[in-house]
Amino acid sequence: MANPGSDLDPVLHQALEWQVTFWSGAVSAAEESDFRTWLNASPAHREAWQKAQGLQARLAGLPGGIGGQVLRRAPDKQGRRRLLSALLWLAGAGIAAGGARQTAQWQLATADQAAPTGERRQIILADGTRVDLNSASAIDVHYDARERRLQLRRGEILVTTAVDQAAVKRPFLVETRLGRIQALGTRFRVQETDAEIRVAVFEGAVAIAPGEAPGYRLEAGQQARFDRSGVIPEGRADSNAIAWTRGLLIAERQRLGDFAAQLARHRQGILRCDPAVADLLLSGVFPLDDTEQILAALSEALPVRISYLTRYWATIGPR
């Protein structure tokens, strides 16, 4: 069988090779200089680079975690070859329908309710329940005579349930890929990550039913994370974690690496944090409506600098 990437535009092939180099995390100053020279040599190079960056989300969305495994192995030579092969396949042949349905773009475009990257939304459901959707989040809504159910397809939500006025009371459920959460008259947050689901309860209580483990009741003021194998309590619920509903990110002696991961979900493109500065501690209140201003504030408050490969690729590194 022919390689789907064998007829690829050679300039795009070069861009994909650079993409793999930067994903590896092992980039020398000379390589970065060579990249900038290549990027600025031609408008065709810049166009190819934009296409190459767009393939990251598609690779991450491949079924079965394949994309994530390849990305994690990228630093060694074998990992780079695998990653380049995957990118060539995606660029030359596209993603099969099953894989495409896992991508962020597909989830946001086909969900009943969604908030695109950089935006936040609040919706009121038919029974009066309020749902806040964080940036890059999507849900489906299923209400019938038996239940009220949300399907969390991507991202993070804050749910404030209303009293059901139906003659026969219907449970309120949030379905995730790793298990189900039942609201017990409550206000609670649900966040999907690559490996687990995080839940924090601010009022009332919830019952968590992991896919393959006994259930767990989480009370107001508590938070936990779970996967299919069980629930792990995590102490007190952090109200700062839902400051995004007010358009804010709040850090209280937070690792810069963790803060950058939160900020990245509100910003178009790629935001990396150099491991050399990831353990710096940060405190502050940051308005989410201007992520570039937040990056500028970081460079003033900490011994870091923000470098840009393109407008959509920023790295927080040592000053």
N, C-alpha and C positions, 0 to 999 in steps of 0.2 A: 504494500500500500504506500502511496506517495505521501511524503511529509506535507501536511496542510500548509506549513510555513515556507515551503521550498520556493514558491513563486513570490515571496514577499518583497515589497519595495526595499532595496538595500539601505536606504536612509532610515526607514522604520526599523529595520534590523539593527542598525547601529544604535538607534534610540533605545531599543529594548536591551541591548547589551549594557548601555549606561544605566538603565533602570535596575538591572540585576546588580550592577556594581554598587549602587547606592543602597539598595535593599540589604546588601550583605553587611552593612555597618562598618566595613573595613575600608575606608576611603582615605588615601593619602592626600596631602596638600597638592602634590604634583598632579594626581588624578583629577582633583577638583578643578585645578587650573586648566588641564586638558579638556575637561568637560565644558567649561565656560567658553573656551576657544571654539570647540566644536559647535556648541549651541548658537553662538553669535555669528558663525560663519555664513549662515544662509537662512532665509525665512523658511525654507523647506525643512531644515533641521529643527527649528522651533515648532513647526506644525507637527512633525513626527514625534517630538518630545511630549507634546500635549496628548497625542493619541496614546503614547506609551503609558503615561500617568493614568489615563482612564481605564487601563486594564487591571489596575490593582484591585479595585472593588470586585471586578468580574472574577479574578483569580481567587479572592477570598471567599467568593460565593459558590465555588465548586462544591458538589455534594460530597458527603462523607469526610469533610475536613481535609481533603486533599490539598487544597490551596494553602491552608494554614500550615500544614506539615511542610510543604515545600518552602514557604517563606521562612519558617523557623530554621530550616537547614541551610539556608542560603549562604552563610559565611564560609563554608568549606567549598572546595572546587566542585565536588560532586553535586552539592546543593545548588551551586550557581548554574551548572549545566541543566539540572532538572528544572529550575525556575525559568531559565531561558527557553527550554523546550516547551514548557507550559505556556509561556507568553507567546511564543511563535504559533503554537496550536490555536490559542485564542484569537490572535490577530489574523491568522490565515483561514480559520474555519468557523470562528464564533463559538458560542456556548450552545450545547444541546438544550432543548426546551426545559428538561428537568433541572439542569444546572442553572439556567437563566432565572428560573423561578425562585432561586435562593438568594439572588443578588439584592442589594439594598435598593437599587433603582426599581426592580420588579416589585418588591414588597411595597414600596411607597406609592408606586403608580397604580397598583391593583387593589389596595386595601380600601375598606369602607371609609376609614378616617385616617389621615396621615398628616404629619408635620415634616416638611422637607428640611434638609440640613441648613442650619442657621436661623430657623424659625421655630416658634412654639405656638401651640394652639390650645384653646379650651373649648370643649363641646358639652352641651347639655343633652342627655339622652331622653327618651320618651317618658321615663318615669321620674325625671328630675335629677337623676344622678349626674354629677359633674365629673368630667374626665379631662385632666390636663395632659397633653402630649408634649414630651420633650423633643428637642431637635432630632431629626432622623428617626422618628418613631411612627409606628403604624399599628392599627388594630382593625379587627372585624367585629361587627356588632350583631349578636343573635338574640333577639327577644321573641319568645313565643308564650304559649299558655302554661308551660311547665317551668321555664327558667329564664333568667336574664344572664347572658353570657358574653364576655368579651374574649376574643382571641388575640393575644399579644403576638403580633407577627415580627416586630422588631422594636428595639429601643427601650423606652422608659415611660411610665405613666404614673400619675397620681390620681387616685379614685376617691371621690367623696360620695358615698352611696346615699340614695334617698329611700324613704319608707315606701315599700311597694303598696300601691293602692288597689291592686287586683283582688278580686273576691277570694281567690286561692293564692296565698302568699308563695312567691317564687324565689328560690335561692338566687343570690348574685354571685357569679363565678368569673374568675379570670383564668383562662386556659393558656398554658405555655407549652413549649416543646418538651419540658422536663417534668411537668406535673400541673396540678390544679390548685387554685387558691379560692376559698369560699369566704366571702365577707360576712361578718357577724355584726352588722350595724356599725359601719366603720369608715375611717379615712386612712388610706394606706398607699404605699408606693411599691411598684413592681418594676424591676430593671432586669433586662436580659443581658448577659455577657456571653462570651464565647463558651465558657465551661459550666456556667451555673446561672441560677435565678436568685436575685436579691430582693428581699421583702422587708419593709419597715412599716410599723403600725403606729399611727399618731392618735387615733381615737378608736374605741371599740376593740375588736379582735378579729383575727382571721384564722381559718383552719387550712393548713397546708397539707396537700396530699401528693407527695412525690410519686413518680411513676412506678417505682418498685420497692417502696418502703412504707412503714407505718405512718399514719398521719401525725401532725404536730400542731398544737394551738399556740398562736403568737398573740400576746396581749399588747395593749396600748403602751407605747414607750419602749417596745422591744424591736429588735431587728434580727434577721437570720438570712442565711443563704442555703440553697438546696440544689441537688441534682437528682437524678433518678434513684440513687442509692440511699438518700437520706437528707435530713435537715441538720444544719450546724448553727446553733445560736451564736449571736455576735454582740450581745450586750445591749446597751441603750440605743434607741433610734436617734439618728443625727438629723436634726431639723435643718441644718445647713445644706444637707444633701438635696433638699427640694427648694432651695433658694432660686433655682432656675424658673420656677413658676412666677417669680417676681422680677425676672430678667437679670438675675445676679448669679455670680459664682462667689462663694464665701470660703476662704481658706483660713484655718486656725492651726498654725504650725504643721502644715501639710507638706509632704514630700513634693518637690517640684515635678518629679516624674509622674506622680499621681494627678497632680493639678493639670499638667500638660495633657494627660489622657482625657480628662474631663473637657478641657478646652477644645481638644481636637474634634469632638463630636459636634461642636457648634460652628466649625470653620470649614469652608470649602477647601478641598485639597488635602495635603499631607502635612502633619505637624509632628516632628521628631524631637525627642529630648535626649541629648547626649548622656550616656551613663556617667560621665565624669561630673555632671552637675545634678543628676537625678535625685540625689539624697539631700540637696539643700532644702531648708525648711522655709516655708512661705506663709505669711499671714496677710489678710487684706480682703476687701470687698470690691468686686470687679463687675462693672456693667457689661452684660453679654452682647449688647447691640453693636459693639465695635471691637471685634477680636484683635484687630491690628493695634488698637490702643492698649489692650491688655498686654500684648507682647512687648510693646514699648515700655509699659510700666514695669514689667519684669526686668528689663535691662537696666532700669533705674534703681530698682529695689535690691537686686541681687548681682553678684559678680558674674553675669552672663551676657552674651550678645546673641542677637537674632540674625542669622544668615539666611539668605534666600537663594535657592537655585533657580526658581521661577516664582511668579506671584503666588502660585498654589503649592509651593513646596518650601516650608520653613523649618529651620533647625535651631533649637535652643542649645547653645554650647558655651564652653568656658570663655570668659573675656580675655 
